[in-house]
């Protein structure tokens, strides 16, 4: 029920876990200032859309979301923030019904930017040059009963040939270990059991403070109240033996890695301006599996990068098939403005990109099911996330296997050792509480 003296605000987040952490932090500003947070599908006084611009499809989805909410709620105040807003503010401002557009520097100050919620004939635009993106704004997500995304780093210095993220978020930067630990301690006080470390290039943590990501890992391991910590996407050249060894012996850091590869040949990796070759990548995977045999390893790949002829694509497939990994995150190549790939020869047509994407997804499905089968009969700790009306409760093991159990009790937020017994095709395990 709406309280008379409180307004309503709804949020919609596109893109990465980092965006989710920032949206949640922005929402707390509203909640602490007499606003009720409601689902995006409900009527609200303010709609906030936190955007992504990693692909052309992401831009398109942003535009569709903005236009749809304005059509449904023409009198509501509409704020568009984030990466797409940073890169193409004019394009967004020209959409009738948008009231304010905030880029990467201004978005965390959204609440203080809005006025009396009066609709504007023309959207206000507040953005800055990329070189002005120097400050680090801490953020973490709340609202989920079991997990929180903790922002530990922002920006990127790598400037890969296909990527606009350094243009949207600026250079690599982070807070100090001490300040980041304060954020983790706030999360711990809320009763959340699991933290996922997020950022643009988290392995680059500490560049601006003289510290390192390993320093952060060791400090986080000592935070009371947090039981599980996952490391999200980390570059293969930045995941060191000491980090892997520490995860192997830690009771908090989970055996789960997400490591971007992007291409399986040195030829294409050089065109992408990546900071490693296939030999280094293969070595990282091999070492992880030697030290943590049950680790789940997810890998990013781009299908259809310019210059990747049929022979090079076949080499990528063979390279991937030879890696002991668990899953592929496949992205179709998307040409982005102000990137050097625009000037490259050897562009791949859309039909071929689609076919290659399907091939890589098929390899991923095979790898995924093989990893699940390797865990049959084992006992793993599961953090349960949600209970359905049917009594089925689901959650994830420490090594990222989805598990369902039938229970008369609400197990949400509990960590319980589960026997992985019956594997469904999804894939998901039907588990039994280990007595």
Secondary structure, 3 states (H helix, E strand, C coil): CCCCCCEEEEEEECCCHHHHHHHHHHHHHHHCCCEEEECCCCCCCEEEEEECCCCHHHHHHHHHHHHHHHHHCCCCEEEEEEHHHHHCHHHHHCCCCCCEEECCCCHHHHHHHCCCCCCCCCCEEECCCHHHCCCCCCEECCCCCCEEEEECCECCCCCCCCCCHHHHHCCCECCCHHHHHHHHHHHHHCCCCEEEEECCCHHHCCCCCCCCHHHHHHHHCCCCCCCEEEECCCCCCCCCHHHHHHHHHCCCECCEEEEEEECCCHHHHHHHCCCCCHHHHHHHHHHHHHHCCCCEEEEEEEECCCCCCHHHHHHHHHHHHCCCCCEEEEEECCCCCCCHHHHCCCCCCHHHHHHHHHHHHHHHHHHHHHHHHHCCCCEEEEEEEEECCCCEEEEEECCCCEEEEECCCCCCCCEEEEEEEEEECCCEEEEEECC
